[in-house]
């Protein structure tokens, strides 16, 4: 195996660049999903308690 490839099962290998790109894509997707969840929680809070959205915004 070359220094930029990681060994895999059955004699295959994967490029460290692909691994890094996968980690970056996963991190970006996770950040987007977390943001959407927080927005949804804030929206539900503002519907059930109209003034609680101010508290949520101040905390962040």
C-alpha positions as CSV (number, residue, x, y, z in Angstrom):
1,X,0.0,0.0,0.0
2,X,1.2,3.5,-0.7
3,X,1.5,6.0,2.1
4,X,-1.8,7.7,1.1
5,X,-3.9,4.6,1.0
6,X,-5.4,2.8,4.0
7,X,-5.7,-1.0,3.8
8,X,-9.2,-2.5,3.7
9,X,-10.5,-6.0,3.9
10,X,-10.0,-8.4,1.0
11,X,-6.8,-6.7,-0.2
12,X,-8.5,-3.4,-1.2
13,X,-7.5,0.1,-0.1
14,X,-9.1,3.5,0.3
15,X,-7.5,6.8,-0.3
16,X,-6.9,9.0,2.8
17,X,-8.2,11.9,0.8
18,X,-11.5,10.1,0.3
19,X,-11.7,9.4,4.1
20,X,-10.9,13.1,4.9
21,X,-13.6,14.3,2.4
22,X,-16.1,11.9,3.8
23,X,-15.4,13.2,7.3
24,X,-15.8,16.8,6.1
25,X,-19.1,16.0,4.3
26,X,-20.4,14.2,7.4
27,X,-19.5,17.1,9.6
28,X,-21.2,19.6,7.3
29,X,-24.3,17.4,7.0
30,X,-24.4,17.0,10.8
31,X,-24.1,20.8,11.3
32,X,-27.0,21.4,8.9
33,X,-29.2,18.8,10.5
34,X,-28.4,20.1,14.0
35,X,-29.4,23.6,12.9
36,X,-32.6,22.4,11.4
37,X,-33.5,20.6,14.6
38,X,-32.8,23.7,16.7
39,X,-35.0,25.8,14.3
40,X,-37.8,23.2,14.6
41,X,-37.5,23.2,18.4
42,X,-37.6,27.0,18.5
43,X,-40.6,27.0,16.2
44,X,-42.5,24.6,18.4
45,X,-41.6,26.5,21.5
46,X,-42.8,29.8,20.0
47,X,-46.1,28.1,19.1
48,X,-46.7,26.7,22.5
49,X,-45.2,29.7,24.4
50,X,-45.1,32.8,22.2
51,X,-42.5,34.6,24.4
52,X,-40.2,31.6,24.8
53,X,-38.6,32.2,21.4
54,X,-37.0,35.3,22.9
55,X,-35.4,33.2,25.6
56,X,-34.1,30.6,23.0
57,X,-32.6,33.4,20.9
58,X,-30.9,35.1,23.9
59,X,-29.4,31.8,25.1
60,X,-27.5,31.3,21.7
